[in-house]
Amino acid sequence: MSVPEIAIIGGGPSGLAFARLLEVNKIDYVVYERDATSKVEGQGGSLDIHGKTGQLVLKEAGLFDEFKKYARWDATKTLIQDKTGTTQLVFGEEQDSPEIDRASLRKILLESIPPSKIKWNHEVGSIEKFDSGEISINFKNGSSVKGFKLVVGADGAWSKARHLLTSAKPQYSGKHYLEAKISNSNPFHPTIAEKVGSGNLIAMGEAKQVSAQAQGDGSYRIYLGLTVAEDFATNGPVDLSKADGEAARSHFVTNADFFGTWGSPLKDIITNSEGAFRPWPLYHLPSEALSWTPVPGITVIGDAAHVSTPFVGEGVNCSMYDSLVLTSQIVERGLDQLGAAVEAYEKEMFERGKDLIERSNGSASLLFAQDAPKPLLDVLNASKRDV
């Protein structure tokens, strides 16, 4: 049985954007996605889509009008507060980086691709390259497939494709986020809505953070940022296993090692958040790893190529832009010159990916400083003077 020219591993933003761009350019492909169906609840929070990268991809994909139906240009404002809950800076109101819920972005991309092009419930177990040069994708359901001209790993930080290009693995950043929510029915909702509105709040100090992010349905995602060991969620001093999360909340707002000395307005956000905390340890590839020699028949895009910490807000934009660069190189050179197309894409991607990783790690040192937000404010004020 013949297979399409290109296989895409993963149905996240970069993989689906790449699929859509191939569709527009009439290049055959198939997407293998681990989820059983498209209906997955609670996928991520909100993403800011930048004009020169993420929005450009959506325009090239013919999806910008659909994007505008979900995009929230009124959600770009960010409040920076100190640990007392005092606002030190408000910025972002004029930025061309509207927010969109991750689930809405996925819906737009999925609906632009023929259903037959996506193979659900195909979680990859391994990807191997034979001496013949052929690449086999082996799924956990016991099936395998090969014969593609190009396999593109868009399968995230723990990519099963990346090992064919580099031995580098993501490194723990020293930072964790713990995610909770405040729903529309929560009695505290009017209070946080008055404070945060349709945008974002980030309070910082003592190498910690409390953040609130408005969602498209009016609810809020709450994030506690911590500088802790990698195994904090399983072996830390706080029990995160309880479904209601109440024991963890009590510990966080009463213990000085966490948020016990923080201002009441911020502790109220923690206390009134709902449900168990979802741990999100933050990883990044070492930037020097983005320098491998091209391998025929395989490449990676998105987090599989350059996973970074989220501290400059460009991860999804850089990932989606990968899809545009790779598609453009394939269209320019043709399917008979896929090797040259991949080499040109990777050369361009290496520089963007390194820059993203290094800037994000640099931002972490500001956002999680002991005396934050002072270092961040110093940098921002200095940049204003230089303008």
N, C-alpha and C positions, 0 to 999 in steps of 0.2 A: 504494500500500500504506500503510495507517495505521501510525502509530508510537505508542509509549506517550507518556503526558503528560510524563515526565521522563527525561532521559538523564543518566547519571552517567559521568564520564570518570575512570577509575582504580579499581583493585580493591585498594587498600590499606585500612588500618583505618577511616579516615573514610568512604571510598566504600562499603565493604561494610557498615559499621554503618548508614549512611544507607539503603542498599538494604534491609537487614533491617527497619528501622523502617517503611519504606514498605510492605514486604510485610505486616507485622503490621497496618498500618492500611488494607490493601487498596487501595493507590494504585499504579497501573501504572507501570513503569519498565523501563529496560534499563541494564546496565553494560557499558561498553567498556573492555577491559583489554589492555594491550600484550603481556603474557606469552602464549606459545603455548598453555600448559596451566596447570592448577593445580599441577603438580608441578615446582616450581622449587627447586633445592637451595640450601642455605646462605643463606636469607633472614634477614638481620639477626641480632641477638642476642636479649637478653631485655628485656622491657618491664615496668615496674612500673605496675600498674593501680590508681588511687586510688579510695577509697570514694565520694567525693562527685561524681565525674565519670565516669571510665571504667567503674567498677563499676555506677554508676547507669544508664548507657547499656545495659549488658548486661542489667540487670534489666528495663528497659523493653522490651528486645528479646526477652525470654523466654529468655535464654541463660545466665543466671547459674549454674544448676545444672551446665550443661555446662562453663562456665568453671572451676568449682571442681574439676573432675576434673584439670585441668592446672595450676591456680594453685599457687604455692609460697609459702605464708605463712611458711615457715621461711627464706626467702631474703632477708629485708629488712635483715639486719644488714650494716653497712658499717664497715670498718676504715679509719681515716685514718692514714697514716704519713708521716714525713718522708723525705728523700732517703737517709737511712742505713738505712731499713727498720725504724725504731723506731715502734711504734704510739703515737699521740698521743691518739686518741679512738676509741671504739666507740659507734655509735648506730644507731637505726632498728629495733631489735628488736621494738618494740611498735607499729610503724606499720601502718596498714590499707592497705598498698600491696603486695600480693603480686606476685611476678614470674611472668611467663608467656613462653615462647618466642614470638617473633613468628610463626613458622611455625604454632604451635599456635593462636594467636589467629586467624590467617587461616583455618585449617581449620575452626574453630568457626563463623566467620561465613559461609564459603563453603557449608558443609553446611546452613545455615539458609535458603538461597536456592535456588529452583528452577534447575536447570542451564540451562534455556532462557532465563533472564533475563541470562546473562552471555555476552558475545561475546568469545571469546578471539582472540588474534593481531590485535587492532585497535589498533595504535599510531597515535596522532593525529599528523598532520603539521601541521595548522593548524585554527583555528576562526575563522570570519569571520561578520560580521553585515552583512546586505544593507540597502539603503535601505528596503526593505519592513518591516524589523524582524526578518525571519526569520534564524535562525542555522544555519549549515551546519558540520557536523563532517566534516573531510576527513582520511581515513586514509592512511597510507603504503602500504597495499596497493592504492591507486588508487580505492577506493570512497569515497562521500560519503553523508551522511544528514542530513535536516533535517525540520522540521515539528513539533518538540517545543515544548511550552509553556514548559519550563524546562530549561536545560542547566546541570549542576552540575559544575564542575571540581574533582575530588578527585585531581588529577594531580601533586601534589608541588611541590617547590621551584621547578622550572623549568616551571611550568604553561603550557600552550598556551591556556588560557582567560583567564588573568588580564589579558592585554593589553587585553581589551575593557572592563575596569574601571579600570585604572590603568597608567601607564607605568613604575611602580616595578619595579625588579629586585632580586633578592637581592644583598647585599653580602658580600664575603669578610670573615670575622671576625678573620683573622690567626692562626687556630688550625687545626691538622690533627690527626686521629687516624690512626694506622696500626694496622690490625687483623691479628692472627694468632690462633693457637689452641693449646691443649694438650689433646690427645685423651685418652680413657680409657686407651689403650694406651701412652701416652708414659711412659717410666721416671720422669719428673719428676712425674707426676700425683699420687702419694701425698704428695709434699712440698707441693705447692700446695694440695691438698685439706686437709691438716692446718692450713695457714696460713689459708686463706680459707673453708673449709667450703662451705656452700650459699649464701653471700652474696656480698659484693663487697669488694674491696680497692682503695683509691686512695692511691697514694704521690705526693707532690708537692714541688716545689721548683725554683728556678732557671727559672721559667716553663715547666716541663715536668711530665709525669705518666707514671706507670706504673700501669695499672689491670688488674685481673683480675675477671671476672664469671662466676659459675657458671651453667651452662645446665641445662635440664631433664634431659638425658641424662647429667649428671655431668661433662661436659667443661667447659672454660673458654675464654672469649673473652679475649684479651689486647689491650690498647689502649695504644699509646704516644702521649701527648699532647704536641704540639710547637707552639711559637710560631715560625712560619716563613712564607716567602713563598707566595703562592697557587700558584705553579708548582713548588713543592718536589718533587712526585712525578716531574716530567719533567725539570726543570732543576736540581735540588738536588745537593748534594755526595754523596748516597748513591744507589747503583744499586739501585732497587727492582724491576728487570725480571727478575731471576733467579728461576726458579720455586721454588728451595729457600730463598731468602731468607738464605742463610748469610753472604754477603758483607755484606749490610746489618746483620745481627745483630752481626757482628764489629766493624763500624764504630761501631755505637751503643754498645757496651759498652767500647770502648777510647778513644773520642774524648771529650775533656772538653767539647766543644760540645754533646754529647748526654748520655750517661749514664756516661761514663768515670769520673767522680768519685763516683758513687752507690754505695750499700752493696751488698755481695755478694749478699744475699738478693734484691734487686731485679734486679740484673744477671743472676742465675741464671734469673729468670722470662723475661727477654728471650732469653737464650742457649738456653733449652730450649723456647721456643715453636717452632711448626712452620709450614712453608710460606712462600710469598711474602707480604709485607705488602700488605694492601689499603688504599690511601690513601683517606681520608675527609675532604676539606676541608670546613670548617664555614661555613655561610652563614646570614644572617638578613635579613629585610626591614627597612628602616628603619621604626621604629615609627610615625613620622608619616605613612607611606604608607597606614595603615589609616584612611582617611577619605573614600573615593570616593563619588560620587553614584551611587545605584542605576541599573543599566541593565536595562531590561525583558528577560526571557528568559534571563538569565545570572547566576550567582553562583559563588563558590568556597568550599571548606571545607578544613580541615586545613592542611597545609603550603602548599598553593596560596594560602591566605588569609593565613597568618601564620607562615611558616617562621622558626624560631628556632634558636639554638644549644641543645645538649641539657643545659645546666648546672644546671637545676632539676628535671629529670626529669618534666616535665609535658607535653611535646610531644604524645605520643599521646593523653593524656587530654583535653587541650584540643581536639585534632582530632576525637576521637570525640564529645565534648560538642557540637561544632558540629552534628553530624548530628542530635542530639536536639533542639537548639534549632530548627533549620530544620524538622524534621519536625513539631514541636509547633506552630509558626507556620502551616504548611500545613494541618494538621488543623483548627486553630482557625478559620482563615479560609476554607478550601475552595479548590479548584482554580481557581475563577473569580476569586480574589483573590490570585494568586501574587505579583503585584508588591508588594502590601502585606505579604505574608508574608516575602518576601525582604528588604524594607526593614527590617522589625522584627528579623529575624535578624541582618542585617549591623550594625545599630545596637548590638545586644548583643555581637556577636562582636568588633567593633572594640575595645571596652574590654578584653575578656579577652585578645585577641591582643596589644594594646599592652603590657599588663601582663606577659604571658609573655615577650615579646621583651626588654623593659627589665630585668626581674628576671634573666633568663638572662644577659644581657650583664653585669649587675652581678656575678653569681656568677662569671663568667669572670675578672674582675679579682681575685677572691679565690683562686680555684683555680689560676690561672697566675701568681700573684705571685712575684717573685724570692725572697722570704722565706717562701713558703708552706711549711707550712700555718698559720703564725702569724696572718695576717690573718683567715683563716676561723675559727680557734679563738677569737680575740678577739671576733668577732661572735657566735659561739655562746655564749660565756661571758657576754657582755653581755646577751644575750636571756634567759639563765637568771636573771640578777640582776633583770631587769625583771618576771619572772613573780611 
